[in-house]
């Protein structure tokens, strides 16, 4: 990690002054025990590029403990394979099904621990915070989120289940709210 070049705070000079532009790779996670969506974006100023996105699935026939072991291994591989500066995860939503909420909470804990073990900061956003940041409406539906994520990332659509678009949306939301991201200040 020490040999890698620092991608944070790249300085650009323009005729109007200096602009500091955050350049970072952001991992977004939509957690679940059966299906975990993930998306990595590169954020450079106001430009965002999708690097990779997909779904991690665990075998529902295995015990919960074995599924968590499987999830841990897959997240460890994902983090090892890609350059990640910061990460964000969708906060556990407590719904009517307590068993589902518990499974998502367990998966979230494992995922956050794996990422934090690598020295990567992890932030949490509620579904409505992500929707507000991405679409401008905290009550946007899954299709709206997917359409705006696709448009902003220049994709023809987000392949796979809604978990993938949500994970990319979480990454984009975090890039927008990251404390080191500076919109630019004229000198």
Buried (B, 14 or more C-beta within 10 A) or exposed (E): EEEEEEBBEEEEEEEEEEBBBBBBBBBBBBBBBBBBBBBBBBBBBEEBEBBEBBBBBBEEEEEEEEBBBBBBEBBBEBBEEEEBBBBBBBBBEEEEEEEBBBBBBBBBEBBBEBBEEEEBEBBBBBBBBBBBBBBEEEEBEEEBBBBBBBEBBEBEEBEBBBBBBBBBBBBBBBBBEBEEBEEBEEE
